[in-house]
Every structure is written in structure tokens, then in C-alpha cells.
Amino acid sequence: MSTTQWTPSDTCTQVFARLSGDYNPVHLDPEHARSAGFPTIIVHGMCVIGATARAAHLAAPEDTVLQGIDVRFAKPLLPEQCVSLDCTAKETETGAKIKVEATLADGDRIMSPANFTFGSATETPPLGRGVTTEADEGDIVGNVYRFSEEQLAEYKGITSPEEVVSNEALPPMTCLLGMTGALEKAFKGQQPEQAGTWVHLRQSGIFYQPISLDTDYICRIQGGRTTVRKSAIGAYITIPFLVEGADDGSLVSSGSCVLLYSFDREGAE
């Protein structure tokens, strides 16, 4: 078991928005965040996962890499709140599954569950259950994106726990930063007429190959496989995606995210 802590800075949401293109005002505008029911702006879910994944690496066996994530958010995290990250490893045939208990000072969990899979760097994980790479007319393709050394330094700066492994490679989570543009395209036509705010509820993903700097990637939202479930408080949308090499079409990552389009309180009254 390993334990470390992470405290997102008061400017982390601005940096993450610039890196990912996710300018949802719930992360940047305190007044908007309060209208959505939060005390102030909240940290991007993908930023929280990025820091947690780096902490999980501390408990992973040597010579393994992050190959899978499955995270459900239990409570939003605010800038400058300290999170304790307690990581427990369970060995598998190819590596380990790391369970992370991410708790605030009052004992509240911010994620449950938070599971990370690590495997051999020389072996490619199998295709996720139900995942298809076949193109479909309902697919929504985002813009090509890449990351420089300077951007990586910024990303590591805002997602770095107090302790990280000394031989840490480029975090695989960076390949998911370009999802935002493709997701915004996917939201069109799904967004209810009633005013509201997008909230990240769950994220899963599998990483099939290492990430490289200055390499072109592209995210493909599988719109034909997107599902919507409406409720009194909003709409729950499950969106499957693929990340591919923009030049050769190679599969880099697959997964899905679950979002809640939460109606504004004023509009719900």
C-alpha cells in the first residue's frame, strides 16, 4: 500500500481548460458554479483522474504501465482542497489492479470506485468488452491534437501528487485531453432545451500503446452507440469513444464517459 496527497492549485482549472479545451464555466466561473449547486468552481474530473492515476503508479509493480481506468465520481473537488490518495494493489497475471481511496480531510470520498489496471509494457491489453473499431455514419470526429514538452510540463505541474515514481513516463491520461472538442460536437443535438450544466459522473478507458509527444491524435465519438436517459433533474448521457493515431489510424485508447446534463435550479423550479 502507498499513500500520498494531492492539492489542486487555485489556478489548476484555468491551466487544464487551456490544455484540454474544456471551458465549461462550472470550472471557471464561481457564479455559474453556484447556480449549478456548487459552493464555487470545481476541478475538472479528468484532472482529478490524472493526478489519481499518477498516485496509483506508486503501488504498481515495476516495469508495468497504466492500461485501464474505471472511475466514478462521488463528490466534486474544489481547488486547494487536499486529497489523501491511499493505493492498494492486487496482483494479476500480467500486473496489478490498484484500488485508490481518495478522501478529503472530513473523510468524504471524491471517487468510488477508483480502479486502475497496470500491465506489462511489452504486452498490448485486449480490446475492451463491447468495443468496436468499425467506423459508423453516426461517428463524430474531433480535431487533430498533439502535445509539446511545454504542455506536458504544465499538465504534470497541475496533476502532480506529493510523490510520484522516479521513472514515470509520459502519463497515458494525456491522450484523453483531446476528447473535449469531439465531445462538444457530440453534445449538439443531445442537449435538452432547458438550461443546465454538464457534470462528469464516470470515466472508463483502456490504453493500448504508449503516448508520444508531438504526435498527432484524434478522438472519435461513437455517436451511434451513445445512450441518453432523462430524469427530473437532467439527462444522463453515456458516450463511447476511441482515440486513434491521426496518421495511421492505430488504436490508442477506447472507453466511455457518463455525463449528467443537470438542469439549472432556477429553471427547475
Number of C-alpha atoms within 10 A of each C-alpha: 14 16 18 18 19 22 20 23 18 14 13 23 24 16 16 22 19 12 17 19 15 21 16 15 16 24 23 21 14 16 14 18 19 14 17 21 12 15 12 20 23 21 25 26 20 19 22 21 22 23 25 30 28 22 28 31 23 22 23 27 17 14 12 18 25 28 25 24 21 20 21 20 20 15 15 18 23 20 18 14 15 17 24 21 23 20 26 19 23 13 13 11 7 15 22 22 25 27 22 27 21 26 19 17 10 6 10 12 19 19 24 18 17 24 23 27 27 27 23 18 17 10 12 13 17 10 15 14 7 6 13 13 14 7 9 11 8 13 18 18 21 21 15 17 19 17 20 12 10 8 16 15 10 15 23 16 15 22 24 19 22 11 14 15 14 7 8 11 11 14 19 23 23 22 24 23 21 23 23 18 19 20 21 13 15 22 15 9 8 14 17 15 8 12 15 22 20 20 20 19 20 22 22 18 22 24 27 22 19 17 20 17 14 11 14 16 26 25 29 22 26 23 21 13 13 19 13 15 10 12 11 8 14 21 20 20 22 20 22 23 29 23 25 21 18 17 11 9 11 14 17 21 26 25 23 20 20 19 19 22 23 22 22 18 14 10 9 13 6
